[in-house]
């Protein structure tokens, strides 16, 4: 075996060991989310307003972190920002600081419904507490109506006061932008 091949094999072995160590320590989500946050900071991934008119269904039930049942119909006639996320989802973790900043700026006029799909709900509660996020998190307690396409996370919806879905975004995005805040102001 030539020295060039030996060197390449050694590099691959080191890369696999380092990657395995990062994965075994549970750091892969943190590292991936930091890289994705850097991408989000550029603003190149942003949501866009839907062109076709579609109405939201309010026929499902949530539970907050304190165990209180909340019917989504309680949010009718309000502007609602819904985000489906999980602690193990690097893109979800990456966009959360930006969503939290948006929440702090707009929560007087916008209801935030952050729905965790974590199997272990305590992980979601601990994550939000550790990060000092103030937005409310919920857990599904019923099936979702067909109008919500949550086959991938993160998935985000913006619903206006008349119940129209104005934004549907699968994948991470930067929401705390002037254009998104202008949309929020427009639909108030």
C-alpha positions in Angstrom: 0.0 0.0 0.0 1.4 3.4 -1.0 2.1 6.1 1.6 -0.6 8.3 0.0 -3.3 5.6 0.4 -2.1 4.9 4.0 -2.4 8.6 4.8 -5.9 8.8 3.3 -7.1 5.6 5.2 -5.7 7.1 8.4 -7.5 10.4 7.8 -10.8 8.5 7.2 -10.4 6.5 10.4 -9.7 9.7 12.4 -12.8 11.3 10.8 -15.0 8.3 11.6 -13.7 8.2 15.2 -14.2 11.9 15.8 -17.7 11.8 14.1 -18.6 8.7 16.2 -17.4 10.4 19.4 -19.5 13.5 18.6 -22.5 11.4 17.9 -22.1 9.2 21.0 -21.8 12.3 23.2 -25.0 13.7 21.7 -23.3 16.8 20.4 -24.3 16.3 16.8 -27.6 18.2 17.1 -25.8 21.1 18.8 -23.0 21.3 16.3 -25.4 20.9 13.3 -27.8 23.6 14.7 -24.9 26.0 15.2 -23.9 25.6 11.6 -27.5 26.0 10.5 -27.9 29.1 12.6 -25.0 30.6 10.7 -26.8 29.9 7.5 -30.0 31.4 8.9 -28.1 34.6 9.9 -27.5 35.3 6.3 -31.2 35.7 5.7 -31.2 33.6 2.5 -33.7 31.1 3.9 -36.9 33.0 4.6 -40.6 32.1 4.5 -42.9 33.5 1.8 -46.6 34.3 1.8 -48.9 31.7 0.2 -50.5 32.6 -3.1 -53.6 30.5 -2.8 -56.2 31.0 -0.1 -56.6 28.2 2.4 -58.4 28.2 5.7 -57.0 26.8 8.9 -58.9 24.1 10.9 -59.1 24.8 14.7 -60.4 21.3 15.5 -57.6 19.9 17.6 -56.5 19.8 21.2 -53.2 20.7 22.9 -51.8 20.6 26.3 -49.4 23.2 27.8 -46.4 22.4 30.0 -48.5 22.7 33.1 -50.9 20.0 31.9 -53.7 22.3 31.0 -55.8 21.3 28.0 -56.1 23.9 25.4 -58.5 23.7 22.4 -56.9 25.3 19.4 -60.3 27.0 18.8 -59.3 29.3 21.6 -57.0 31.0 19.1 -59.7 31.7 16.6 -59.9 35.4 15.5 -56.2 35.8 16.5 -53.0 36.0 14.5 -51.3 32.7 15.3 -47.7 31.6 14.6 -47.6 27.8 14.9 -44.3 25.9 14.8 -43.9 22.1 15.0 -40.5 21.2 16.4 -38.4 18.7 18.4 -35.3 18.9 20.5 -33.5 16.2 18.4 -34.1 18.2 15.2 -31.1 20.4 14.4 -33.0 22.8 12.0 -35.6 23.2 14.7 -33.0 24.1 17.3 -31.3 26.4 14.8 -34.3 28.5 14.2 -35.6 28.7 17.8 -33.4 31.7 18.9 -34.7 33.7 16.0 -38.3 32.7 16.7 -37.8 33.6 20.3 -36.6 37.1 19.3 -39.7 37.5 17.1 -41.9 36.3 20.0 -40.4 38.9 22.3 -41.0 41.7 19.7 -44.5 40.7 18.6 -46.2 38.6 21.3 -48.6 41.4 22.2 -50.3 41.0 18.8 -49.4 37.4 17.8 -50.2 34.2 19.6 -47.3 31.8 19.5 -48.1 28.0 19.5 -44.8 26.1 19.7 -45.8 22.4 19.4 -43.2 19.9 20.5 -43.3 16.5 18.8 -40.8 15.0 21.2 -41.6 11.5 22.5 -40.2 12.5 25.9 -42.1 15.7 26.7 -39.7 16.4 29.7 -36.9 16.8 27.2 -38.8 19.6 25.5 -39.6 21.3 28.8 -36.0 21.1 30.0 -34.7 22.4 26.6 -37.0 25.4 26.7 -36.1 26.1 30.3 -32.3 25.7 29.7 -32.4 28.1 26.7 -34.6 30.6 28.7 -37.2 30.7 25.9 -40.4 32.4 27.1 -42.7 31.4 24.3 -45.4 28.8 25.3 -44.9 25.2 24.2 -47.6 22.7 23.8 -48.1 19.0 23.0 -50.7 17.5 20.8 -53.5 15.7 22.5 -55.6 14.9 19.5 -55.0 14.2 15.8 -54.2 17.1 13.5 -56.8 18.0 10.8 -55.8 17.2 7.3 -54.9 20.8 6.4 -51.7 20.7 8.4 -48.8 19.0 6.5 -46.4 18.2 9.3 -44.6 15.3 7.6 -41.3 17.1 8.3 -40.1 19.4 11.0 -39.7 22.2 11.5 -43.0 23.2 9.9 -44.4 26.6 10.5 -47.8 28.2 9.8 -48.9 31.8 10.1 -52.7 32.1 10.4 -54.4 35.5 10.2 -57.4 36.7 12.3 -59.9 35.5 9.7 -58.5 32.0 9.8 -56.5 32.1 6.5 -53.2 30.4 6.4 -50.9 33.1 5.2 -47.5 31.2 5.5 -46.8 27.5 5.4 -43.1 26.7 5.6 -41.5 23.2 5.8 -37.9 23.4 7.0 -36.0 26.0 8.9 -36.3 29.7 8.1 -35.4 33.1 9.4 -38.6 34.7 10.7 -37.3 37.7 12.6 -36.9 39.8 9.5 -38.4 43.1 8.5 -40.4 41.5 5.7 -42.0 38.9 8.0 -42.7 41.6 10.6 -44.3 43.7 7.9 -46.5 40.8 6.9 -47.5 40.4 10.6 -48.3 44.1 10.8 -50.3 43.9 7.6 -52.5 41.1 8.8 -53.2 42.5 12.2 
